[in-house]
Amino acid sequence: MLCFLVYFKIKIEQNDINLIDGYVGQGYAIPYQEEVEIIKRVAKIGIILEPVYTGKTFYGMLQQLKVKKYKKVIFIHTGGLFSIFAFNKTLFSSRN
């Protein structure tokens, strides 16, 4: 990420970044239904999220986009894909 910013000469100020931590739900690795639905929906277009970190983050980002007026949003997918296998029944119980 840093290489990308340096190469394209993109300057980011501290007040350009908003950290929001209100989408933990019931706790670590405990997915909530809305999050699971988002994970299933974006999987249909090839974006793989898991319910420990990236699913909660993506869901939170979408909720923030509904209530705030942001001009530019970057979602940094940090990986974590291997944890998706621990949620096989939760995510893949039906093929909807």
DSSP file (Angstrom, degrees, kcal/mol; ACC not computed):
  #  RESIDUE AA STRUCTURE BP1 BP2  ACC     N-H-->O    O-->H-N    N-H-->O    O-->H-N    TCO  KAPPA ALPHA  PHI   PSI    X-CA   Y-CA   Z-CA
    1    1 A M     >        0   0    0      0, 0.0     4,-2.2     0, 0.0     5,-0.2   0.000 360.0 360.0 360.0 -45.6    0.0    0.0    0.0
    2    2 A L  H  >  +     0   0    0      1,-0.2     4,-2.5     2,-0.2     5,-0.2   0.906 360.0  53.4 -61.1 -41.3    2.8    2.4    0.9
    3    3 A C  H  > S+     0   0    0      1,-0.2     4,-2.9     2,-0.2    -1,-0.2   0.900 107.8  51.8 -60.0 -40.5    4.5    1.7   -2.4
    4    4 A F  H  > S+     0   0    0      2,-0.2     4,-2.2     1,-0.2    -1,-0.2   0.923 110.8  47.3 -60.5 -46.2    1.3    2.6   -4.3
    5    5 A L  H  <>S+     0   0    0     -4,-2.2     5,-2.7     1,-0.2     4,-0.2   0.901 115.3  44.8 -64.3 -41.9    1.0    5.9   -2.4
    6    6 A V  H ><5S+     0   0    0     -4,-2.5     3,-1.1     3,-0.2    -2,-0.2   0.931 112.5  51.1 -68.5 -45.5    4.6    6.8   -3.0
    7    7 A Y  H 3<5S+     0   0    0     -4,-2.9    -2,-0.2     1,-0.3    -1,-0.2   0.910 117.4  38.2 -60.2 -44.1    4.6    5.8   -6.7
    8    8 A F  T 3<5S-     0   0    0     -4,-2.2    -1,-0.3    -5,-0.2    -2,-0.2   0.336 109.4-122.7 -91.4   8.0    1.4    7.8   -7.5
    9    9 A K  T < 5 +     0   0    0     -3,-1.1     2,-0.6    -4,-0.2    -3,-0.2   0.896  49.8 166.9  53.3  46.6    2.5   10.7   -5.2
   10   10 A I      < -     0   0    0     -5,-2.7     2,-0.5    -6,-0.2    -1,-0.2  -0.820  22.0-155.1 -94.1 125.2   -0.7   10.4   -3.2
   11   11 A K        -     0   0    0     -2,-0.6     2,-0.5    -5,-0.0    -5,-0.0  -0.881   7.9-168.6-104.2 128.4   -0.6   12.4    0.0
   12   12 A I        -     0   0    0     -2,-0.5     2,-0.2     3,-0.0    -2,-0.0  -0.971   6.8-154.3-118.7 124.4   -2.8   11.3    2.9
   13   13 A E    >   -     0   0    0     -2,-0.5     3,-1.8     1,-0.1     4,-0.4  -0.552  30.3-109.4 -90.9 160.5   -3.2   13.5    6.0
   14   14 A Q  G >  S+     0   0    0      1,-0.3     3,-1.3    -2,-0.2    -1,-0.1   0.872 119.1  54.4 -58.3 -38.9   -4.2   12.2    9.4
   15   15 A N  G 3  S+     0   0    0      1,-0.2    -1,-0.3     3,-0.0    -3,-0.0   0.493  93.8  72.2 -78.5  -0.1   -7.6   13.7    9.2
   16   16 A D  G <  S+     0   0    0     -3,-1.8     2,-0.5     1,-0.0    -1,-0.2   0.602  88.3  74.4 -81.6 -13.3   -8.2   11.9    5.9
   17   17 A I    <   -     0   0    0     -3,-1.3     2,-0.5    -4,-0.4    -1,-0.0  -0.883  62.3-167.3-109.4 127.7   -8.5    8.6    7.7
   18   18 A N        -     0   0    0     -2,-0.5     2,-0.6     2,-0.0    -3,-0.0  -0.960   3.8-162.8-113.6 119.3  -11.6    7.6    9.8
   19   19 A L        -     0   0    0     -2,-0.5     2,-0.5     2,-0.0    -2,-0.0  -0.903  11.4-178.9-101.5 121.9  -11.3    4.7   12.1
   20   20 A I        +     0   0    0     -2,-0.6     3,-0.2     1,-0.1    40,-0.1  -0.981  13.1 175.2-124.4 123.1  -14.6    3.3   13.1
   21   21 A D        +     0   0    0     -2,-0.5     3,-0.4     1,-0.1    -1,-0.1   0.016  47.0 107.6-117.8  29.4  -14.9    0.4   15.5
   22   22 A G        +     0   0    0      1,-0.2     3,-0.2     2,-0.1    -1,-0.1   0.222  62.4  74.2 -92.4  16.1  -18.6    0.1   16.1
   23   23 A Y        +     0   0    0     -3,-0.2    -1,-0.2     1,-0.1    37,-0.1  -0.063  53.1 111.8-121.4  34.0  -19.3   -3.0   14.1
   24   24 A V    >   -     0   0    0     -3,-0.4     3,-1.1     1,-0.2     6,-0.3   0.789  56.6-167.2 -74.2 -28.3  -17.8   -5.8   16.3
   25   25 A G  T 3   -     0   0    0      1,-0.2    -1,-0.2    -3,-0.2     3,-0.1  -0.550  63.1 -16.7  75.6-139.7  -21.2   -7.2   17.0
   26   26 A Q  T 3  S-     0   0    0      4,-0.5     2,-0.3     1,-0.3    -1,-0.2   0.609 119.3 -75.2 -77.8 -11.3  -21.4   -9.7   19.9
   27   27 A G  S X  S-     0   0    0     -3,-1.1     3,-1.8     3,-0.4    -1,-0.3  -0.875  76.0 -14.0 146.4-177.1  -17.6  -10.2   19.8
   28   28 A Y  T 3  S-     0   0    0     -2,-0.3    24,-0.1     1,-0.3    25,-0.1  -0.301 124.6  -3.2 -58.6 129.2  -14.6  -11.7   18.0
   29   29 A A  T 3  S+     0   0    0     23,-0.4    -1,-0.3     1,-0.2    23,-0.1   0.684  98.3 121.0  61.5  21.9  -15.5  -14.4   15.4
   30   30 A I    <   -     0   0    0     -3,-1.8    -4,-0.5    -6,-0.3    -3,-0.4  -0.878  51.8-156.1-113.5  97.1  -19.2  -14.2   16.2
   31   31 A P        -     0   0    0      0, 0.0     2,-0.3     0, 0.0    21,-0.1  -0.398   2.4-143.0 -74.4 149.1  -20.9  -13.2   12.9
   32   32 A Y    >>  -     0   0    0     -2,-0.1     4,-2.1    19,-0.1     3,-0.7  -0.783  27.3-106.6-108.1 159.2  -24.3  -11.5   12.9
   33   33 A Q  H 3> S+     0   0    0     -2,-0.3     4,-2.4     1,-0.3     5,-0.2   0.848 116.4  52.6 -55.8 -44.4  -26.9  -12.1   10.3
   34   34 A E  H 3> S+     0   0    0      1,-0.2     4,-1.9     2,-0.2    -1,-0.3   0.880 110.3  49.9 -60.8 -37.4  -26.6   -8.9    8.3
   35   35 A E  H <> S+     0   0    0     -3,-0.7     4,-2.5     2,-0.2    -1,-0.2   0.923 109.2  50.9 -65.9 -44.8  -22.8   -9.5    8.0
   36   36 A V  H  X S+     0   0    0     -4,-2.1     4,-2.4     1,-0.2    -2,-0.2   0.902 109.0  52.1 -60.3 -41.8  -23.4  -13.1    6.8
   37   37 A E  H  X S+     0   0    0     -4,-2.4     4,-2.3     1,-0.2    -1,-0.2   0.904 110.0  48.1 -62.8 -41.6  -25.9  -11.8    4.1
   38   38 A I  H  X S+     0   0    0     -4,-1.9     4,-2.7     2,-0.2     5,-0.3   0.919 109.8  52.7 -64.1 -43.3  -23.3   -9.2    2.9
   39   39 A I  H  X S+     0   0    0     -4,-2.5     4,-1.5     1,-0.2    10,-0.2   0.923 112.3  45.3 -58.3 -45.3  -20.6  -11.9    2.7
   40   40 A K  H  X S+     0   0    0     -4,-2.4     4,-0.9     2,-0.2    -1,-0.2   0.896 112.8  51.2 -65.7 -40.3  -22.9  -14.1    0.6
   41   41 A R  H >< S+     0   0    0     -4,-2.3     3,-0.7     1,-0.2     4,-0.3   0.934 112.9  42.4 -66.0 -47.0  -23.9  -11.3   -1.6
   42   42 A V  H ><>S+     0   0    0     -4,-2.7     5,-2.2     1,-0.2     3,-1.2   0.770 103.8  67.2 -74.5 -22.7  -20.4  -10.0   -2.5
   43   43 A A  H ><5S+     0   0    0     -4,-1.5     3,-1.6    -5,-0.3    -1,-0.2   0.830  90.3  65.7 -62.1 -30.0  -19.2  -13.6   -2.9
   44   44 A K  T <<5S+     0   0    0     -4,-0.9    -1,-0.2    -3,-0.7    -2,-0.2   0.723 104.4  44.0 -65.5 -20.7  -21.4  -13.8   -6.0
   45   45 A I  T < 5S-     0   0    0     -3,-1.2    -1,-0.3    -4,-0.3    -2,-0.2   0.223 128.5 -94.8-108.5  13.7  -19.3  -11.2   -7.7
   46   46 A G  T < 5S+     0   0    0     -3,-1.6     2,-0.7     1,-0.2    -3,-0.2   0.577  82.9 128.8  92.0  10.1  -16.0  -12.7   -6.7
   47   47 A I      < -     0   0    0     -5,-2.2     2,-0.6    -6,-0.1    -1,-0.2  -0.889  43.7-156.5-100.2 115.8  -15.2  -10.8   -3.5
   48   48 A I        +     0   0    0     -2,-0.7     2,-0.3    -3,-0.1    -8,-0.1  -0.824  18.4 170.1 -98.8 120.1  -14.4  -13.2   -0.7
   49   49 A L        -     0   0    0     -2,-0.6    31,-0.1   -10,-0.2    -6,-0.0  -0.852  19.7-146.0-120.5 158.7  -14.8  -11.9    2.8
   50   50 A E      > -     0   0    0     -2,-0.3     5,-3.2    29,-0.2     6,-0.4  -0.905  22.2-119.3-124.8 156.9  -14.8  -13.8    6.1
   51   51 A P  T   5S+     0   0    0      0, 0.0   -22,-0.2     0, 0.0   -21,-0.1   0.370 100.2  66.2 -81.9   7.0  -16.8  -13.1    9.3
   52   52 A V  T   5S-     0   0    0     28,-0.2   -23,-0.4   -23,-0.1   -22,-0.1   0.914 125.8 -22.1 -89.7 -51.3  -13.9  -12.5   11.7
   53   53 A Y  T  >5S+     0   0    0     -3,-0.2     4,-2.6    26,-0.1     5,-0.2   0.693 132.2  45.6-122.8 -62.6  -12.5   -9.2   10.2
   54   54 A T  H  >5S+     0   0    0     25,-0.3     4,-2.8     1,-0.2     5,-0.2   0.836 111.6  52.2 -66.5 -34.1  -13.2   -8.4    6.6
   55   55 A G  H  ><S+     0   0    0     -5,-3.2     4,-2.4     2,-0.2    -1,-0.2   0.935 113.3  44.2 -65.0 -45.4  -16.9   -9.2    6.7
   56   56 A K  H  > S+     0   0    0     -6,-0.4     4,-2.5     2,-0.2    -2,-0.2   0.904 115.7  48.8 -64.1 -41.2  -17.5   -7.0    9.7
   57   57 A T  H  X S+     0   0    0     -4,-2.6     4,-2.4     2,-0.2    -2,-0.2   0.925 112.4  46.7 -65.7 -45.2  -15.4   -4.3    8.2
   58   58 A F  H  X S+     0   0    0     -4,-2.8     4,-2.3     2,-0.2    -2,-0.2   0.919 113.4  49.0 -64.7 -43.4  -17.1   -4.4    4.8
   59   59 A Y  H  X S+     0   0    0     -4,-2.4     4,-2.2    -5,-0.2    -2,-0.2   0.930 111.8  49.5 -60.6 -45.4  -20.5   -4.4    6.4
   60   60 A G  H  X S+     0   0    0     -4,-2.5     4,-2.3     1,-0.2    -2,-0.2   0.884 108.7  53.0 -61.1 -39.7  -19.5   -1.4    8.6
   61   61 A M  H  X S+     0   0    0     -4,-2.4     4,-2.2     1,-0.2    -1,-0.2   0.926 108.9  49.2 -61.9 -44.6  -18.2    0.5    5.6
   62   62 A L  H  X S+     0   0    0     -4,-2.3     4,-1.2     1,-0.2    -2,-0.2   0.891 110.8  50.4 -62.7 -39.1  -21.5    0.0    3.8
   63   63 A Q  H  X S+     0   0    0     -4,-2.2     4,-1.2     1,-0.2     3,-0.3   0.903 110.3  49.7 -65.4 -40.1  -23.5    1.2    6.8
   64   64 A Q  H  X S+     0   0    0     -4,-2.3     4,-2.6     1,-0.2     3,-0.2   0.869 105.8  56.5 -66.3 -36.4  -21.3    4.3    7.1
   65   65 A L  H  < S+     0   0    0     -4,-2.2    -1,-0.2     1,-0.2    -2,-0.2   0.811 104.2  55.2 -64.7 -28.4  -21.8    5.0    3.4
   66   66 A K  H  < S+     0   0    0     -4,-1.2    -1,-0.2    -3,-0.3    -2,-0.2   0.853 120.0  28.5 -70.8 -34.6  -25.5    5.1    4.1
   67   67 A V  H  < S+     0   0    0     -4,-1.2     2,-0.3    -3,-0.2    -2,-0.2   0.658 117.0  54.9-105.1 -17.8  -25.3    7.7    6.8
   68   68 A K  S  < S-     0   0    0     -4,-2.6     2,-0.9    -5,-0.2     0, 0.0  -0.794  73.4-128.5-116.0 157.8  -22.3    9.8    5.9
   69   69 A K        +     0   0    0     -2,-0.3     2,-0.4    -3,-0.0    -4,-0.1  -0.803  35.5 173.3-108.0  91.5  -21.3   11.6    2.8
   70   70 A Y        -     0   0    0     -2,-0.9     3,-0.1    -5,-0.2    -2,-0.0  -0.768  24.2-158.4 -96.0 143.2  -17.8   10.5    1.9
   71   71 A K  S    S+     0   0    0     -2,-0.4     2,-0.4     1,-0.3    -1,-0.1   0.860  80.9  17.3 -85.2 -40.0  -16.2   11.6   -1.3
   72   72 A K        -     0   0    0      2,-0.0     2,-0.4     0, 0.0    -1,-0.3  -0.998  66.0-175.1-138.1 133.8  -13.7    8.8   -1.5
   73   73 A V        -     0   0    0     -2,-0.4     2,-0.5    -3,-0.1   -12,-0.0  -0.993   4.7-167.3-130.5 134.8  -13.6    5.4    0.3
   74   74 A I        -     0   0    0     -2,-0.4     2,-0.6     2,-0.0    -2,-0.0  -0.988   5.2-161.0-121.3 125.6  -10.9    2.8    0.2
   75   75 A F        -     0   0    0     -2,-0.5     2,-0.8     2,-0.0    -2,-0.0  -0.932   9.4-156.3-103.3 117.8  -11.5   -0.7    1.5
   76   76 A I        -     0   0    0     -2,-0.6     2,-0.7     2,-0.0    -2,-0.0  -0.841   7.1-148.4 -98.4 108.9   -8.3   -2.4    2.2
   77   77 A H        -     0   0    0     -2,-0.8     3,-0.1     1,-0.1    -2,-0.0  -0.670  12.4-170.8 -79.1 114.3   -8.8   -6.2    2.1
   78   78 A T        -     0   0    0     -2,-0.7     2,-0.5     1,-0.3    -1,-0.1   0.339  33.3-120.5 -93.8   7.0   -6.3   -7.5    4.6
   79   79 A G        +     0   0    0      1,-0.1   -25,-0.3     2,-0.1    -1,-0.3  -0.781  53.6 152.4  96.8-133.1   -6.7  -11.2    3.9
   80   80 A G    >   +     0   0    0     -2,-0.5     3,-1.2    -3,-0.1     4,-0.3   0.668  27.2 142.3  76.1  15.3   -7.8  -13.6    6.6
   81   81 A L  G >   +     0   0    0      1,-0.3     3,-1.5     2,-0.2     4,-0.3   0.771  56.7  67.4 -65.9 -26.1   -9.3  -15.9    4.0
   82   82 A F  G >  S+     0   0    0      1,-0.3     3,-1.2     2,-0.2     4,-0.3   0.795  89.4  64.9 -66.9 -25.9   -8.3  -19.1    5.7
   83   83 A S  G X  S+     0   0    0     -3,-1.2     3,-1.1     1,-0.2     4,-0.4   0.660  82.1  80.0 -70.7 -12.6  -10.7  -18.4    8.6
   84   84 A I  G X  S+     0   0    0     -3,-1.5     3,-1.4    -4,-0.3    -1,-0.2   0.827  82.7  63.7 -62.1 -30.2  -13.6  -18.7    6.2
   85   85 A F  G X  S+     0   0    0     -3,-1.2     3,-1.0    -4,-0.3    -1,-0.2   0.766  92.4  62.4 -67.3 -24.8  -13.3  -22.5    6.5
   86   86 A A  G <  S+     0   0    0     -3,-1.1    -1,-0.3    -4,-0.3     3,-0.2   0.652 103.5  50.9 -72.2 -14.2  -14.2  -22.4   10.2
   87   87 A F  G <>  +     0   0    0     -3,-1.4     4,-2.7    -4,-0.4     5,-0.4  -0.070  69.0 129.0-113.7  31.4  -17.6  -20.9    9.2
   88   88 A N  H <> S+     0   0    0     -3,-1.0     4,-2.6     1,-0.2    -1,-0.2   0.912  76.6  42.6 -54.1 -49.9  -18.6  -23.5    6.6
   89   89 A K  H  > S+     0   0    0     -3,-0.2     4,-0.8     1,-0.2    -1,-0.2   0.883 115.4  49.8 -67.8 -38.2  -22.1  -24.2    8.1
   90   90 A T  H  4 S+     0   0    0      1,-0.2    -2,-0.2     2,-0.2    -1,-0.2   0.907 123.3  28.7 -66.8 -42.4  -22.8  -20.5    8.8
   91   91 A L  H  < S+     0   0    0     -4,-2.7     3,-0.2    -7,-0.2    -2,-0.2   0.779 129.8  33.6 -92.3 -28.9  -21.9  -19.3    5.3
   92   92 A F  H  < S+     0   0    0     -4,-2.6    -2,-0.2    -5,-0.4    -3,-0.2   0.134  75.4 111.0-119.9  21.3  -22.6  -22.3    3.1
   93   93 A S  S  < S+     0   0    0     -4,-0.8     2,-0.3    -3,-0.1    -1,-0.1   0.821  92.4  21.2 -66.2 -29.6  -25.6  -24.0    4.7
   94   94 A S  S    S-     0   0    0     -3,-0.2    -1,-0.1    -4,-0.1     0, 0.0  -0.960  75.6-130.0-134.3 155.5  -27.8  -22.9    1.7
   95   95 A R              0   0    0     -2,-0.3    -3,-0.1     1,-0.2    -2,-0.0  -0.051 360.0 360.0 -95.7  32.6  -26.7  -21.9   -1.8
   96   96 A N              0   0    0      0, 0.0    -1,-0.2     0, 0.0    -4,-0.1   0.471 360.0 360.0 -76.9 360.0  -28.8  -18.6   -1.8
